[in-house]
Amino acid sequence: MGLLRFGLKTLVTLTPTHIKDDLISKASHKLLESKLKGVIEKMLKLNLDSTNKTIDLEVKLKGESESIKVYITGYKLVKLDDERALLYFETIQTSREWIDTLIKLYFKDKPVPIPTKYAETLGIVI
């Protein structure tokens, strides 16, 4: 295990849950905003609750006049092997009915593949 992963694992283990969740939320907020630069105009909120396994976020998408709220419950990371993992969500609700319909039709019970380089770190923090 690399020094960075060891340090992260130690920090997560020793840090109270609410502080850990706040740190992860802030780091994820910046990461998602930069990775989705062409889609997201601004990430307004991202809160992770690792005890209750919920994610609450609000984003302003490019070209949209109003922000979109997303509430995710029951997330879990399933490690397939040393190199692959899948991220599952129990429910995803948004502030847009049409997006909820698309999720139910096309994404219900379908996991999100996690790239190898992020799977172990994500497993440590969530």
TIVO-2410 file (N, C-alpha, C; in nm, 3 decimals):
# residues 126
REC num residu      c1      c2      c3 atome chaine
REC   1      M   0.086  -0.117   0.000     N      A
REC   1      M   0.000   0.000   0.000    CA      A
REC   1      M   0.090   0.123   0.000     C      A
REC   2      G   0.064   0.218  -0.088     N      A
REC   2      G   0.146   0.338  -0.097    CA      A
REC   2      G   0.133   0.424   0.027     C      A
REC   3      L   0.226   0.514   0.045     N      A
REC   3      L   0.228   0.602   0.160    CA      A
REC   3      L   0.103   0.690   0.166     C      A
REC   4      L   0.058   0.741   0.051     N      A
REC   4      L  -0.061   0.824   0.047    CA      A
REC   4      L  -0.184   0.745   0.091     C      A
REC   5      R  -0.200   0.623   0.040     N      A
REC   5      R  -0.314   0.540   0.078    CA      A
REC   5      R  -0.308   0.504   0.226     C      A
REC   6      F  -0.186   0.475   0.277     N      A
REC   6      F  -0.170   0.443   0.418    CA      A
REC   6      F  -0.213   0.563   0.503     C      A
REC   7      G  -0.167   0.682   0.463     N      A
REC   7      G  -0.203   0.804   0.537    CA      A
REC   7      G  -0.352   0.830   0.533     C      A
REC   8      L  -0.413   0.811   0.416     N      A
REC   8      L  -0.557   0.832   0.401    CA      A
REC   8      L  -0.634   0.732   0.486     C      A
REC   9      K  -0.593   0.606   0.483     N      A
REC   9      K  -0.661   0.504   0.562    CA      A
REC   9      K  -0.649   0.534   0.711     C      A
REC  10      T  -0.532   0.578   0.755     N      A
REC  10      T  -0.510   0.613   0.895    CA      A
REC  10      T  -0.597   0.732   0.933     C      A
REC  11      L  -0.601   0.835   0.849     N      A
REC  11      L  -0.682   0.952   0.875    CA      A
REC  11      L  -0.829   0.915   0.887     C      A
REC  12      V  -0.879   0.836   0.793     N      A
REC  12      V  -1.019   0.795   0.793    CA      A
REC  12      V  -1.052   0.714   0.918     C      A
REC  13      T  -0.962   0.626   0.959     N      A
REC  13      T  -0.985   0.542   1.076    CA      A
REC  13      T  -0.989   0.624   1.204     C      A
REC  14      L  -0.903   0.723   1.216     N      A
REC  14      L  -0.890   0.799   1.340    CA      A
REC  14      L  -0.978   0.922   1.348     C      A
REC  15      T  -1.038   0.963   1.240     N      A
REC  15      T  -1.117   1.085   1.236    CA      A
REC  15      T  -1.263   1.055   1.264     C      A
REC  16      P  -1.328   1.138   1.350     N      A
REC  16      P  -1.472   1.119   1.371    CA      A
REC  16      P  -1.547   1.127   1.238     C      A
REC  17      T  -1.655   1.051   1.229     N      A
REC  17      T  -1.728   1.036   1.103    CA      A
REC  17      T  -1.771   1.168   1.042     C      A
REC  18      H  -1.826   1.260   1.121     N      A
REC  18      H  -1.875   1.385   1.063    CA      A
REC  18      H  -1.761   1.470   1.005     C      A
REC  19      I  -1.645   1.465   1.067     N      A
REC  19      I  -1.529   1.539   1.015    CA      A
REC  19      I  -1.480   1.473   0.886     C      A
REC  20      K  -1.473   1.340   0.888     N      A
REC  20      K  -1.431   1.264   0.769    CA      A
REC  20      K  -1.525   1.293   0.653     C      A
REC  21      D  -1.655   1.288   0.678     N      A
REC  21      D  -1.753   1.314   0.572    CA      A
REC  21      D  -1.739   1.455   0.516     C      A
REC  22      D  -1.714   1.552   0.604     N      A
REC  22      D  -1.697   1.690   0.559    CA      A
REC  22      D  -1.573   1.705   0.471     C      A
REC  23      L  -1.463   1.643   0.511     N      A
REC  23      L  -1.340   1.648   0.432    CA      A
REC  23      L  -1.359   1.583   0.295     C      A
REC  24      I  -1.424   1.467   0.294     N      A
REC  24      I  -1.448   1.396   0.168    CA      A
REC  24      I  -1.543   1.475   0.079     C      A
REC  25      S  -1.646   1.535   0.138     N      A
REC  25      S  -1.741   1.616   0.061    CA      A
REC  25      S  -1.670   1.732  -0.007     C      A
REC  26      K  -1.584   1.801   0.067     N      A
REC  26      K  -1.512   1.916   0.011    CA      A
REC  26      K  -1.417   1.873  -0.100     C      A
REC  27      A  -1.345   1.765  -0.079     N      A
REC  27      A  -1.251   1.716  -0.181    CA      A
REC  27      A  -1.327   1.668  -0.305     C      A
REC  28      S  -1.437   1.596  -0.285     N      A
REC  28      S  -1.518   1.546  -0.396    CA      A
REC  28      S  -1.581   1.661  -0.474     C      A
REC  29      H  -1.623   1.764  -0.402     N      A
REC  29      H  -1.682   1.882  -0.462    CA      A
REC  29      H  -1.587   1.942  -0.565     C      A
REC  30      K  -1.465   1.965  -0.526     N      A
REC  30      K  -1.364   2.023  -0.616    CA      A
REC  30      K  -1.331   1.928  -0.731     C      A
REC  31      L  -1.316   1.800  -0.700     N      A
REC  31      L  -1.281   1.701  -0.802    CA      A
REC  31      L  -1.390   1.691  -0.909     C      A
REC  32      L  -1.515   1.676  -0.866     N      A
REC  32      L  -1.626   1.664  -0.962    CA      A
REC  32      L  -1.642   1.790  -1.045     C      A
REC  33      E  -1.628   1.905  -0.981     N      A
REC  33      E  -1.641   2.031  -1.053    CA      A
REC  33      E  -1.534   2.042  -1.162     C      A
REC  34      S  -1.413   1.999  -1.132     N      A
REC  34      S  -1.306   2.008  -1.233    CA      A
REC  34      S  -1.319   1.900  -1.341     C      A
REC  35      K  -1.359   1.778  -1.302     N      A
REC  35      K  -1.373   1.668  -1.399    CA      A
REC  35      K  -1.491   1.688  -1.494     C      A
REC  36      L  -1.596   1.754  -1.446     N      A
REC  36      L  -1.716   1.775  -1.527    CA      A
REC  36      L  -1.728   1.920  -1.570     C      A
REC  37      K  -1.616   1.983  -1.594     N      A
REC  37      K  -1.609   2.125  -1.627    CA      A
REC  37      K  -1.699   2.166  -1.743     C      A
REC  38      G  -1.710   2.086  -1.845     N      A
REC  38      G  -1.792   2.120  -1.960    CA      A
REC  38      G  -1.941   2.103  -1.938     C      A
REC  39      V  -1.979   2.033  -1.833     N      A
REC  39      V  -2.120   2.003  -1.805    CA      A
REC  39      V  -2.172   2.085  -1.688     C      A
REC  40      I  -2.094   2.089  -1.582     N      A
REC  40      I  -2.134   2.160  -1.461    CA      A
REC  40      I  -2.082   2.303  -1.464     C      A
REC  41      E  -2.175   2.396  -1.450     N      A
REC  41      E  -2.134   2.536  -1.439    CA      A
REC  41      E  -2.082   2.563  -1.299     C      A
REC  42      K  -2.153   2.508  -1.198     N      A
REC  42      K  -2.110   2.526  -1.059    CA      A
REC  42      K  -2.169   2.416  -0.972     C      A
REC  43      M  -2.086   2.359  -0.887     N      A
REC  43      M  -2.131   2.264  -0.786    CA      A
REC  43      M  -2.171   2.347  -0.664     C      A
REC  44      L  -2.299   2.350  -0.633     N      A
REC  44      L  -2.348   2.433  -0.525    CA      A
REC  44      L  -2.339   2.364  -0.389     C      A
REC  45      K  -2.358   2.233  -0.389     N      A
REC  45      K  -2.356   2.160  -0.261    CA      A
REC  45      K  -2.322   2.015  -0.287     C      A
REC  46      L  -2.244   1.957  -0.197     N      A
REC  46      L  -2.218   1.814  -0.200    CA      A
REC  46      L  -2.193   1.769  -0.056     C      A
REC  47      N  -2.286   1.692  -0.003     N      A
REC  47      N  -2.274   1.641   0.134    CA      A
REC  47      N  -2.280   1.489   0.132     C      A
REC  48      L  -2.183   1.429   0.195     N      A
REC  48      L  -2.175   1.284   0.205    CA      A
REC  48      L  -2.198   1.244   0.350     C      A
REC  49      D  -2.284   1.146   0.373     N      A
REC  49      D  -2.308   1.092   0.507    CA      A
REC  49      D  -2.276   0.943   0.501     C      A
REC  50      S  -2.155   0.907   0.545     N      A
REC  50      S  -2.112   0.768   0.534    CA      A
REC  50      S  -2.182   0.676   0.634     C      A
REC  51      T  -2.237   0.731   0.741     N      A
REC  51      T  -2.310   0.650   0.838    CA      A
REC  51      T  -2.443   0.603   0.779     C      A
REC  52      N  -2.517   0.697   0.720     N      A
REC  52      N  -2.647   0.665   0.661    CA      A
REC  52      N  -2.639   0.629   0.513     C      A
REC  53      K  -2.518   0.635   0.456     N      A
REC  53      K  -2.493   0.601   0.315    CA      A
REC  53      K  -2.578   0.686   0.222     C      A
REC  54      T  -2.572   0.820   0.243     N      A
REC  54      T  -2.644   0.912   0.156    CA      A
REC  54      T  -2.549   1.016   0.097     C      A
REC  55      I  -2.587   1.066  -0.019     N      A
REC  55      I  -2.516   1.175  -0.085    CA      A
REC  55      I  -2.622   1.276  -0.127     C      A
REC  56      D  -2.602   1.401  -0.089     N      A
REC  56      D  -2.695   1.508  -0.120    CA      A
REC  56      D  -2.617   1.614  -0.198     C      A
REC  57      L  -2.657   1.638  -0.322     N      A
REC  57      L  -2.583   1.738  -0.400    CA      A
REC  57      L  -2.676   1.827  -0.480     C      A
REC  58      E  -2.623   1.945  -0.513     N      A
REC  58      E  -2.696   2.040  -0.595    CA      A
REC  58      E  -2.597   2.100  -0.694     C      A
REC  59      V  -2.635   2.096  -0.821     N      A
REC  59      V  -2.546   2.146  -0.927    CA      A
REC  59      V  -2.621   2.241  -1.019     C      A
REC  60      K  -2.547   2.335  -1.073     N      A
REC  60      K  -2.599   2.423  -1.178    CA      A
REC  60      K  -2.533   2.376  -1.306     C      A
REC  61      L  -2.613   2.319  -1.395     N      A
REC  61      L  -2.561   2.269  -1.522    CA      A
REC  61      L  -2.553   2.382  -1.624     C      A
REC  62      K  -2.458   2.372  -1.713     N      A
REC  62      K  -2.445   2.473  -1.819    CA      A
REC  62      K  -2.572   2.473  -1.903     C      A
REC  63      G  -2.622   2.593  -1.931     N      A
REC  63      G  -2.742   2.607  -2.014    CA      A
REC  63      G  -2.873   2.597  -1.937     C      A
REC  64      E  -2.868   2.559  -1.810     N      A
REC  64      E  -2.989   2.548  -1.728    CA      A
REC  64      E  -3.006   2.676  -1.646     C      A
REC  65      S  -3.130   2.722  -1.632     N      A
REC  65      S  -3.154   2.843  -1.553    CA      A
REC  65      S  -3.163   2.813  -1.403     C      A
REC  66      E  -3.201   2.692  -1.368     N      A
REC  66      E  -3.213   2.655  -1.227    CA      A
REC  66      E  -3.122   2.537  -1.196     C      A
REC  67      S  -3.084   2.529  -1.069     N      A
REC  67      S  -2.999   2.418  -1.026    CA      A
REC  67      S  -3.079   2.289  -1.020     C      A
REC  68      I  -3.008   2.178  -1.018     N      A
REC  68      I  -3.068   2.046  -1.006    CA      A
REC  68      I  -3.021   1.985  -0.875     C      A
REC  69      K  -3.116   1.935  -0.797     N      A
REC  69      K  -3.084   1.870  -0.670    CA      A
REC  69      K  -3.089   1.719  -0.691     C      A
REC  70      V  -2.992   1.651  -0.631     N      A
REC  70      V  -2.983   1.505  -0.643    CA      A
REC  70      V  -2.965   1.449  -0.503     C      A
REC  71      Y  -3.045   1.347  -0.469     N      A
REC  71      Y  -3.034   1.281  -0.340    CA      A
REC  71      Y  -3.018   1.131  -0.364     C      A
REC  72      I  -2.908   1.078  -0.315     N      A
REC  72      I  -2.873   0.936  -0.335    CA      A
REC  72      I  -2.875   0.866  -0.201     C      A
REC  73      T  -2.940   0.750  -0.196     N      A
REC  73      T  -2.941   0.671  -0.072    CA      A
REC  73      T  -2.888   0.531  -0.098     C      A
REC  74      G  -2.835   0.473   0.006     N      A
REC  74      G  -2.794   0.333   0.002    CA      A
REC  74      G  -2.681   0.303  -0.093     C      A
REC  75      Y  -2.580   0.387  -0.098     N      A
REC  75      Y  -2.468   0.357  -0.188    CA      A
REC  75      Y  -2.377   0.252  -0.125     C      A
REC  76      K  -2.315   0.172  -0.209     N      A
REC  76      K  -2.216   0.075  -0.161    CA      A
REC  76      K  -2.116   0.045  -0.271     C      A
REC  77      L  -1.996   0.017  -0.230     N      A
REC  77      L  -1.888  -0.017  -0.322    CA      A
REC  77      L  -1.864  -0.166  -0.314     C      A
REC  78      V  -1.869  -0.233  -0.428     N      A
REC  78      V  -1.846  -0.377  -0.434    CA      A
REC  78      V  -1.717  -0.400  -0.512     C      A
REC  79      K  -1.619  -0.456  -0.443     N      A
REC  79      K  -1.490  -0.483  -0.506    CA      A
REC  79      K  -1.498  -0.615  -0.580     C      A
REC  80      L  -1.469  -0.612  -0.710     N      A
REC  80      L  -1.474  -0.734  -0.791    CA      A
REC  80      L  -1.345  -0.813  -0.780     C      A
REC  81      D  -1.235  -0.743  -0.782     N      A
REC  81      D  -1.103  -0.804  -0.767    CA      A
REC  81      D  -1.006  -0.693  -0.726     C      A
REC  82      D  -0.878  -0.719  -0.734     N      A
REC  82      D  -0.780  -0.619  -0.692    CA      A
REC  82      D  -0.778  -0.494  -0.779     C      A
REC  83      E  -0.838  -0.502  -0.895     N      A
REC  83      E  -0.830  -0.389  -0.987    CA      A
REC  83      E  -0.963  -0.325  -1.024     C      A
REC  84      R  -1.073  -0.388  -0.989     N      A
REC  84      R  -1.203  -0.337  -1.033    CA      A
REC  84      R  -1.304  -0.332  -0.919     C      A
REC  85      A  -1.392  -0.233  -0.927     N      A
REC  85      A  -1.500  -0.220  -0.830    CA      A
REC  85      A  -1.622  -0.159  -0.898     C      A
REC  86      L  -1.738  -0.181  -0.838     N      A
REC  86      L  -1.863  -0.125  -0.888    CA      A
REC  86      L  -1.928  -0.046  -0.775     C      A
REC  87      L  -1.985   0.068  -0.809     N      A
REC  87      L  -2.055   0.151  -0.712    CA      A
REC  87      L  -2.205   0.137  -0.738     C      A
REC  88      Y  -2.279   0.089  -0.638     N      A
REC  88      Y  -2.424   0.069  -0.648    CA      A
REC  88      Y  -2.496   0.178  -0.569     C      A
REC  89      F  -2.617   0.211  -0.615     N      A
REC  89      F  -2.703   0.306  -0.546    CA      A
REC  89      F  -2.839   0.242  -0.526     C      A
REC  90      E  -2.894   0.254  -0.404     N      A
REC  90      E  -3.027   0.201  -0.377    CA      A
REC  90      E  -3.132   0.287  -0.448     C      A
REC  91      T  -3.128   0.418  -0.423     N      A
REC  91      T  -3.220   0.510  -0.491    CA      A
REC  91      T  -3.148   0.639  -0.528     C      A
REC  92      I  -3.194   0.698  -0.638     N      A
REC  92      I  -3.147   0.829  -0.680    CA      A
REC  92      I  -3.271   0.911  -0.712     C      A
REC  93      Q  -3.287   1.024  -0.643     N      A
REC  93      Q  -3.399   1.114  -0.669    CA      A
REC  93      Q  -3.343   1.251  -0.706     C      A
REC  94      T  -3.410   1.317  -0.800     N      A
REC  94      T  -3.366   1.450  -0.842    CA      A
REC  94      T  -3.484   1.547  -0.836     C      A
REC  95      S  -3.452   1.673  -0.856     N      A
REC  95      S  -3.556   1.776  -0.858    CA      A
REC  95      S  -3.621   1.789  -0.996     C      A
REC  96      R  -3.585   1.700  -1.086     N      A
REC  96      R  -3.644   1.700  -1.221    CA      A
REC  96      R  -3.712   1.566  -1.246     C      A
REC  97      E  -3.842   1.570  -1.267     N      A
REC  97      E  -3.920   1.448  -1.287    CA      A
REC  97      E  -3.869   1.368  -1.407     C      A
REC  98      W  -3.833   1.435  -1.515     N      A
REC  98      W  -3.788   1.364  -1.635    CA      A
REC  98      W  -3.656   1.292  -1.611     C      A
REC  99      I  -3.569   1.349  -1.528     N      A
REC  99      I  -3.443   1.280  -1.495    CA      A
REC  99      I  -3.473   1.157  -1.410     C      A
REC 100      D  -3.565   1.171  -1.314     N      A
REC 100      D  -3.605   1.055  -1.232    CA      A
REC 100      D  -3.657   0.942  -1.320     C      A
REC 101      T  -3.737   0.977  -1.420     N      A
REC 101      T  -3.792   0.877  -1.512    CA      A
REC 101      T  -3.681   0.807  -1.589     C      A
REC 102      L  -3.585   0.883  -1.641     N      A
REC 102      L  -3.472   0.823  -1.712    CA      A
REC 102      L  -3.392   0.729  -1.622     C      A
REC 103      I  -3.369   0.772  -1.500     N      A
REC 103      I  -3.293   0.688  -1.406    CA      A
REC 103      I  -3.367   0.556  -1.382     C      A
REC 104      K  -3.497   0.564  -1.359     N      A
REC 104      K  -3.576   0.443  -1.335    CA      A
REC 104      K  -3.579   0.351  -1.457     C      A
REC 105      L  -3.589   0.409  -1.575     N      A
REC 105      L  -3.596   0.329  -1.697    CA      A
REC 105      L  -3.463   0.267  -1.737     C      A
REC 106      Y  -3.356   0.343  -1.726     N      A
REC 106      Y  -3.229   0.299  -1.784    CA      A
REC 106      Y  -3.117   0.270  -1.686     C      A
REC 107      F  -3.128   0.319  -1.563     N      A
REC 107      F  -3.016   0.304  -1.472    CA      A
REC 107      F  -3.049   0.232  -1.342     C      A
REC 108      K  -3.174   0.193  -1.323     N      A
REC 108      K  -3.211   0.126  -1.198    CA      A
REC 108      K  -3.135  -0.005  -1.184     C      A
REC 109      D  -3.076  -0.024  -1.069     N      A
REC 109      D  -3.001  -0.146  -1.036    CA      A
REC 109      D  -2.879  -0.170  -1.124     C      A
REC 110      K  -2.831  -0.065  -1.190     N      A
REC 110      K  -2.710  -0.078  -1.272    CA      A
REC 110      K  -2.596  -0.007  -1.201     C      A
REC 111      P  -2.490  -0.080  -1.172     N      A
REC 111      P  -2.377  -0.019  -1.101    CA      A
REC 111      P  -2.294   0.072  -1.191     C      A
REC 112      V  -2.219   0.159  -1.125     N      A
REC 112      V  -2.125   0.247  -1.196    CA      A
REC 112      V  -1.986   0.186  -1.182     C      A
REC 113      P  -1.920   0.153  -1.293     N      A
REC 113      P  -1.784   0.099  -1.283    CA      A
REC 113      P  -1.689   0.208  -1.233     C      A
REC 114      I  -1.602   0.171  -1.142     N      A
REC 114      I  -1.505   0.264  -1.087    CA      A
REC 114      I  -1.368   0.231  -1.146     C      A
REC 115      P  -1.301   0.332  -1.204     N      A
REC 115      P  -1.168   0.307  -1.260    CA      A
REC 115      P  -1.073   0.251  -1.155     C      A
REC 116      T  -0.987   0.164  -1.198     N      A
REC 116      T  -0.892   0.096  -1.111    CA      A
REC 116      T  -0.820   0.191  -1.018     C      A
REC 117      K  -0.773   0.303  -1.070     N      A
REC 117      K  -0.692   0.392  -0.988    CA      A
REC 117      K  -0.770   0.460  -0.875     C      A
REC 118      Y  -0.905   0.460  -0.881     N      A
REC 118      Y  -0.985   0.521  -0.776    CA      A
REC 118      Y  -1.053   0.421  -0.683     C      A
REC 119      A  -1.065   0.296  -0.725     N      A
REC 119      A  -1.144   0.198  -0.651    CA      A
REC 119      A  -1.097   0.178  -0.508     C      A
REC 120      E  -0.967   0.159  -0.486     N      A
REC 120      E  -0.918   0.134  -0.351    CA      A
REC 120      E  -0.936   0.256  -0.261     C      A
REC 121      T  -0.903   0.374  -0.312     N      A
REC 121      T  -0.918   0.495  -0.233    CA      A
REC 121      T  -1.063   0.520  -0.199     C      A
REC 122      L  -1.152   0.502  -0.294     N      A
REC 122      L  -1.294   0.520  -0.270    CA      A
REC 122      L  -1.344   0.421  -0.166     C      A
REC 123      G  -1.296   0.299  -0.172     N      A
REC 123      G  -1.334   0.198  -0.074    CA      A
REC 123      G  -1.292   0.235   0.067     C      A
REC 124      I  -1.181   0.302   0.081     N      A
REC 124      I  -1.133   0.344   0.213    CA      A
REC 124      I  -1.223   0.452   0.271     C      A
REC 125      V  -1.264   0.547   0.189     N      A
REC 125      V  -1.335   0.663   0.242    CA      A
REC 125      V  -1.486   0.646   0.253     C      A
REC 126      I  -1.548   0.559   0.174     N      A
REC 126      I  -1.693   0.547   0.185    CA      A
REC 126      I  -1.730   0.419   0.257     C      A
***
